Each structure stands twice: as structure tokens, then as C-alpha cells.
Amino acid sequence: MQTHITSFKERLINFFLLNLVGIGYILTNTLVSYNAPYPTLNMEFEASIPFVSNIIFPYLSYFVVATLIFVLPHNREKLAIYMFRFFFVAMITFSIFIIFPFENAFTRPTEEYTGVKWFLYILLNQDLRYNQMPSFHISLALLYSLIIIDFYKHKLIHWLAISWFFMICTSVLLMFQHHIADIISAIILVAISVYISNRSDVQVAIMNIYNRGVKKFKS
């Protein structure tokens, strides 16, 4: 398969498409909220997990990582596969949110925040408690980590990517944003997307669709 290095414009378009997925997340969450309440999937011992307000900074760090990832000069073949994984995970996740809705069992304590922290919690509180399993936050963080590992060959960077992913997993628990079942199901879903996208016949189909899209944007 011939390798083509993507232009910055092409990467920017893909980044824009990924942000449209974020709009789908918000719409799904809002739609599901109309029929609340829903059952929860927490384990008993999770009630002992403390709330840590400062964990919001690493929790939201995936926005920064997502932006940096799309600046990297990916080749077109790999970028097409990455985008397939994103959209595959998003479609399955949003479908589960609608068909089998759950909500978080815990409520974050009310605290007075100031400065940047106050602003970040204003943003976070727009994310309602109904998009639970699988955790889309964890799915994206794992997909981003896999991209970093694939792009950089240095083992230190691999370990940093893995450590960052586990930090995200910890943050969603300490912020009362998700339960352990949400994390596990997200990891399984990403594993399925990787398995499917690694099939040679699927990769050929992905590239055909992606190249047609590129031609339409250029024409």
C-alpha cells in the first residue's frame, strides 16, 4: 500500500469531523436525560472512592492531547484507520447510550471554586450524568494513547502514553464521572475496533472510502 503524508489541511478537516462527534455526544446525553432516572452499574466498594476536585486538570487533559495528535504528520493510510476507529466507537457507544441508558450512582459534592477551576467545573457540569457505559472519555483516551504509541517508537514515550491513560482512568473515578464497569466496557469496545480495523480487507475498504472523501474536498 502506497504511503501518502497528509497535509495540515487534511488533518484539520479530520479534527473538525472528530469535534462533530462531540456534538453527537452532547445531543445523545440531552436526549436520554428526558426519561431519567435510570439504573446504575456501580459496585458496592466504589462508594468508598473519595471525590478529588483537583483531578479535573488531568481529566480534561485529553482535549490538549487530542489537539496535539492531529498536528502530527500522519500518513494518510494510518489516519484513515484512526478515524474509522473513532467513528466506529462513537456509533456503538451512542447507540448503547440510547438503547441501554444508565446513570452515575454518585453526586459530586457542592464546592465553591475560583479562577480556572471554577470555569472548568462550569464546563464539566454541562456533561449530564447519563452517558455512562461505555465511557466515551476512556475510549477516546485509549485511542489517543494507541496513536501516540504507533507514531513514536521510543519506549519512554510509550510508557508515558500508558501512564497518561491510567491517569485518565483514575480521574473519571475520582471525579464521580464514571464507574469501573464503564471503563472496562470502553476498553473492550476499543479492542474490538482495533481488531476490525487491522483486517486487511477492512483496511482496503477504509482507504477506498477515505480517498473518495479526500477527492471530493479537493474538487
PyMOL commands that set and color helices and strands:
alter all, ss='L'
color gray80, all
select helices_A, chain A and resi 8-33+44-48+53-59+61-69+76-99+115-124+136-151+155-174+180-197+200-218
alter helices_A, ss='H'
color red, helices_A
deselect
rebuild
show_as cartoon
